């Protein structure tokens, strides 16, 4: 039993489709059978199944990846339109009530030792137009951030801008996950520049196609 993990971690990305769900799934699977939860408050781009129910794509991917059953409490708001939560909410006339999400978070906190919350997009994504953003949500939860970033060309700029913003907002950074690493020479330099420039020492490198993170490596990353 792992006792040093925090109540929760907020998994954010430098951009959409950066691999937050893949990294979340790796972490979740690698910690099994610990008492951990997963929460995706906003899921856009859903489709209907054969029973005419909206399918939460990211939670379903995580559950399929870990060979566990999909649970209703893994997600709060489901939208069909593949856009930012604020716009999907407006287009589909489904107002986002943050109180509903925070109540669900309280339930998850009481049920699980640790819960991993996956963002929708990046740190500046609007949740409620002109009023409430993803960084507001992170600050209200008061959880450390796990930042998922790329190692491709352009990764330095995207990653450092996100890190700078997190620091400006006094949001604690648990560590960085460099995702989809393929071993190219420039990727190693990108990683080196980000770590030295940001001063962040806690990081993981996820290779393309990894199915699990060694437990000792992962717990050291989460407990630091």
N, C-alpha and C positions, 0 to 999 in steps of 0.2 A: 504494500500500500504506500502510495506517495502522499506525504503529508505537507510538503513544502510548497506545493503549487498554490498560486493565488486563487482568489474566488473566481476570477475570470480574466480573459485576455480578449482584446479587440483586434481582429485581423483585418488590416487595411491594405490596399494596394496603391501603387503609384499611378495606376491607370485601370480602365476596364479591360477585362480579359487578360490580366497579368498573371493569373493563376491562383487567386485567393482560395477558390473552392478546392483545387487540387492540393494546395498546401494544407488547408484545413482538414481535408480527408486524410492526408498522410499523418498529420499530428494525431487526429482522432483514432485512426487505426493503430498507430504505433503505441498509444497509451492504453489500449484495451488489455485487460478487462477493468480498468479503473472506473470509478464512478464519475464519469465526465459527461457533459452535455454539449449540444451544438445548437446555435440559435442564429437564424437568418431572418431578421425582422422584416426586411423588405425584399421581395422577390418579384422582379419584373421579367417580361418575356416568357411567361408561362404558356403552356398549351393545354388543350383538353384531352383527357384520356377517353377510353371507350365508354366510360360511365358518365361522360360530360362533366367531370371534375377537373379543376385546374391542377396541373402538376407543378409542384415547386422544384424546379430543375436542379438547383444547387444542393438542397438537402437530399434529393433523390440520388444524385451522383455520389454524395458522401456515404449514404446508407448502402448503396450498391457496392461501393468501393470497400466498405468495411463489413459487408455481408450482415447488416442489421436491418431491423424493420423501421420504415419511415414513420415518424411520430408527428401528430398534429401540432404539438407545442414547439416544433423546430422552426416554425415560421408564423408571422402575424398577418402581414398583408401580401396578398397575391394579386398581381396585375398581368394582363395579357400583353400590353404594349412594351416592347423592348427599349425602354428609355429610362431616364432618371426617375426615382420615386416621386418627386414633386410633380413632374409632368404626367406620368402615368396616373397618378391620383386625380389630377385635374381632368384628364381626357376621359377617364372611366367613372368620374363622379363618385369616387370613394375617398372621402376625407381621411387623412392620417391623423389619428389621435395618439399623441405620444404617451398619454396616461395609460392607454391600453397596453402599449409596449412595455412600459416600466412595470406594470402589474404582472405581466408575463415574465419579465426578468426576475422579479421577486420570487415568483413560484419556482423558476429554474434554480435560483440560488439556494432555495430551501431543499431542493430535490437532489442536486448534484454537488459534489465536492468542488468541481471546477467546470466552468462553461466557456466555450469558445464562441464568440460572437463574430459573425462574418459581415462585413460592410457591403453595401451596394456601391461599387465603383470606388472612387478615391475620397480623400479627406475633405474636399471642398464640394462634394455633391450635395445639392439642395434636397432637403426632405420636405420642408414646407416653404413654398416660394417666398423669398425675401425675408424669411423669419427664422428658419431653423435649418442648420446644415449638419453634415455628418460630423464635423469637428465639435459642434455643440453637443451632439449625442454622446460622443466619446467622453467629453468633459463631464457631462452629467452622470455618466456611469462611473466615472473615476477609476477607469481600468487602464492598465498599460497596453501599449500598442505593439503588435507584431507587424512589421512592415514587409510586405511581399513586393519584391522588385525584380526587374529583369537583369540580365548580364549582357544583353545585346548592345550594339552601337546605339548611343543615345541614352543609355541607362543612367549614366552619371548625372546628367542634367535633371532627368525626371526624379531620380532618387534624392539628390541633394536638395532640390526645391521642396520636396515633401518633408524631408527631415528638418529643413530650416523652418518650415511652417509649423510643424509639430513642436519644435523647441520654442518658437515665438508664442505659441498658445499654451506653453507649459504642460504639454501632454507627454507623460513618461513613455519612453520607447524601451520596450523589453529587449528587442533585438531586431535584426534584419534577416530575412530569408531571401537569398539569391536563387531565384527559380529558373528552371529550364536551362541549366548550365550544360554546355556541350563540350567544353574543353578547348575552345578556340583561344589563341594566345591573347587576343584583345579582351576576352572576358576576364582573364586573370588580372589584367591591368585595370579594368573597370572596377572590379571588386577591391583591389588594392587602393585605388584613388578614393572610392567612397568611404572605406573604413578609415583611412588616414585623414581625410578631410573632415569627416563627421566626428571623429573621435570615438565612434561606437566600436566596442570590442566584441560584443556578443552577437554571433551570427551563425547561420547555417547555410550550406550550399546544397541545393537539391538538383540532382542530375536529371536530365530528360529520361523519363520512364521509371524513376524510382518507385518502388512499391511500399517501402517502409523506411522509417528513420530509426537507426539503432537507438534502443531505449535509453542507454546511458548518455548518449549524445543529446537526445531530446530533453531529458530531464535536467541535464546540466544547463541547457539553453533556457528552459522555463523557470528554473529555480534561482537563477543568478540575480 
